[in-house]
Structure formats: C-alpha cells, structure tokens
C-alpha cells in the first residue's frame, strides 16, 4: 500500500543535540511538508518542498533544517537552536492537482531528556 | 491574511444525536476547503473536501459538510454520532490566489469531538 512513513515514532533529545526525523513516501508525490503540532495550536508549517533539491521556509522555520535529495525523502533536523522542540511532528505529501488533499504520516513525538 | 477559525475547542454530543463542528474561513481568493480527523498519536486522515459545485459535500464515515459562501463557513455534520467518532477534527483551507500550486494549507486550531454513550 502507498503511504507516508515517519520514523521513529518517539524520539528524545538531549540538550545541545541535533536530531533528525525521517519521512519517506511511496506515493510519487512531488510536494512534501513538515508541520509541528502543539496542543491547542493546530498545525504550523515548518518547511515545504515542491521538487527535489528545492525547499522553502514555512511559518516557524527557525531552529530547523531540511533536505530534499530524493523525491521520496524529506528529513527534518531539529537543531540545538530550537529551544522548545517538544512537540508532535507531522510529515505530509501532496500530488499535483490543486483540488487534492495532503496525505499525512503518523507523526514523531519529540521530547527533551 | 488567510485564516481558519474553529470557534469551539470541544463539542459534546450523545451517541445517536446529530453533530456539528463549526469552521469559518477568510481568504482573498476562492477557497478549497478540507476536513481532517486525527485520533490520538496518529496523523491526520482526510474526510472530505469542497472545491466547487454543490454546497453539500459528502465524505468518509457518513460525514458531510456544507459550504456557505456568504457566511464564509464550512461546517462538518453527521446525522447520527457514534462513540467511535470521538477524535480531534481539523478544518483547513487552500487559498488558490496566494498559494498557487504549492498545495499549502492553513489549518484551524482543531475541535475535540466527544461522543458519549
């Protein structure tokens, strides 16, 4: 079955440490997104990529970095500059066609040790 | 600026009763509207969308939504609620004028639906 796989499901970060969240899709979608979800705040866009080797900042990009070397993969690095990284992180992808919904993975929950 | 508002943090309804989860939006162009559902520690699942055409759209699991252009609303409804419908519901809008073909969505803050037996 086609879908989006996020790993790991749970992740712990120590102070001063960078951590990388994986997102892989086999839907052949061109665009991919990273969102941060905090209680009562909905989803906030961190970064998005429409094609390989290109990506744009979203609303809360500070303290995060991404790469898009392959169409299927869009990893997110939470750097030590992100002072409040505890959240639920969701990856999504989007096919061509403006009337299509985004498809979501099952998320990674990041906590601070 | 584009925005989506879900005015209720939580909606409580008895099983078998009709339910409504409210959503209003503000965009500069024509909106594409979506509803998603999220169960605990899971991703968002697509329920239904409005693009154009009939104002009443039907989606998964018996849900439907009514688009009202004059009131800029897109309320989610279901004639008879199930306990298993208890979850977090998100309304989202894509403003074609500003987002182009990026696929970007703007999400509401979410509404928790609690269906009691």
Interface residues (C-beta under 8 A of the other chain):
Chain A: X4 X6 X31 X33 X40 X41 X42 X43 X45 X48 X50 X88 X90 X92 X94 X96 X98 X99 X100 X101 X102 X103 X104 X105 X106 X107 X109
Chain B: X9 X32 X34 X36 X41 X42 X43 X44 X45 X46 X49 X51 X90 X94 X96 X101 X102 X103 X104 X105 X107 X108 X109 X110
